[in-house]
Amino acid sequence: MTDQDSNPQSRVLDMLHGRARKITKGESLAPPIVNAAKYALPGAPDHPFPYGRFDNPGWQAVEDAIGALEGAPVVSFPSGMAAVTAALMALAKPGARLLLPSDGYYTVRVLIDDFLAQHGIETVRIPTREMDSYDLSGFDIIWLETPSNPGLDVCDIEAICTRAHAAGAKVCVDNTTATPLLQDVLALGADMSVASDTKALAGHSDVLFGHVAAKDEALIDRVRQWRKLSGSTPGPAEAYLAYRGLMTLELRLERMCANADALARLFEGHSAVDAVRYPGLTSDPSHALAQKQMTRPGFVVGVTLADETAAERFITDCPAIFAATSFGGIQTSGERRARWGDAVPASYVRLSAGCEPTAALISAVQTTLDTL
Ligand SMILES: *Cc1c(COP(=O)(O)O)cnc(C)c1O
């Protein structure tokens, strides 16, 4: 990789123009949706497209485009959890010890408890804010999710990778909340980057998707082998939707991060608000580290209101907030994460800033806050 390739802006340029540089006269700029179980395969089975479960031209298009942002080979999956499973299956060996954030994505913890634990994988869970000081010796896999979801705590990826590698462990970062544009986890030393592209990367709330990226060829080959053998394969139409959404990721993130910043500042000065979490605020405990390792502090804001009733009213009454789980879409959305059992106050609302015009969003949110 050249220096120019590692510059985030030139990566976006490569992501946008990668397909254009490959195609020949008469081919469509948009990748075709190839509905294929069978491909023509006479004679020796030595073609890259022997059968639908092995590869698809639409997977290659979206993997090349995400790969331009990751600066590494990518394997795509039909959901974030399919990508998480592939990463764990590629890394885990019998009896492996796994360090996991206790405040990360809930389903990852349940997957490990319900299925990996019975194969002798031993898990230790600690909050993200303790990762930086935790002794990593004796661990095989360090799983990170930073900023953590929904609490928005941040840990030092680069320092943890250095300590993990010295202890003989591999590091996998779930980079869903940041995307490779806001946080280049592979450049910070992670062995693997995994993400739910259902969120900001595809970004339009209309498709489930996921990916794994790794610079180590043997590791990414193992992930690809997992997909081929387990059959955890994306549909061709879904791959197209993820590709199409990705093309505007950088543009959407600009507005989403600006809106998150404006929302955080509104919350910080409003009497209906008990507490606000946003790594972009200088008062936030995550601020210094986020500034060190992220290009921008993201689009997720945590706000604690007076009580559960006020929080529910805020979400349902505000005409600029879509009441839903998940995040990273065009429309600002919010939910009380305590309803899923996350370790946050009952009145804590996780807001995902969308792409609305900033002044209109802030005005609508402020009007609702004033009634609480
Ligand atoms: C949503 C999410 C996942 C799971 O992704 P799906 O696409 O819903 O399967 C994994 N990790 C994080 C951090 C997420 O937010």
The ligand as an SDF file (V2000), in Angstrom:
LIG
                    3D

 15 15  0  0  0  0  0  0  0  0999 V2000
  -26.3260   -4.6110   14.7270 C   0  0  0  0  0  0  0  0  0  0  0  0
  -25.0100   -5.0240   15.2410 C   0  0  0  0  0  0  0  0  0  0  0  0
  -24.5220   -6.3210   15.0430 C   0  0  0  0  0  0  0  0  0  0  0  0
  -25.3570   -7.3830   14.3430 C   0  0  0  0  0  0  0  0  0  0  0  0
  -25.6590   -7.0280   13.0350 O   0  0  0  0  0  0  0  0  0  0  0  0
  -26.9330   -7.6010   12.2010 P   0  0  0  0  0  0  0  0  0  0  0  0
  -26.7070   -7.0020   10.8600 O   0  0  0  0  0  0  0  0  0  0  0  0
  -28.1640   -7.1240   12.9000 O   0  0  0  0  0  0  0  0  0  0  0  0
  -26.8260   -9.0860   12.2040 O   0  0  0  0  0  0  0  0  0  0  0  0
  -23.2650   -6.6300   15.5130 C   0  0  0  0  0  0  0  0  0  0  0  0
  -22.5120   -5.7240   16.1730 N   0  0  0  0  0  0  0  0  0  0  0  0
  -22.9550   -4.4570   16.3980 C   0  0  0  0  0  0  0  0  0  0  0  0
  -22.0850   -3.5060   17.1280 C   0  0  0  0  0  0  0  0  0  0  0  0
  -24.2200   -4.0810   15.9410 C   0  0  0  0  0  0  0  0  0  0  0  0
  -24.6370   -2.8540   16.1940 O   0  0  0  0  0  0  0  0  0  0  0  0
  1  2  1  0
  2  3  1  0
  2 14  2  0
  3  4  1  0
  3 10  2  0
  4  5  1  0
  5  6  1  0
  6  7  2  0
  6  8  1  0
  6  9  1  0
 10 11  1  0
 11 12  2  0
 12 13  1  0
 12 14  1  0
 14 15  1  0
M  END
$$$$
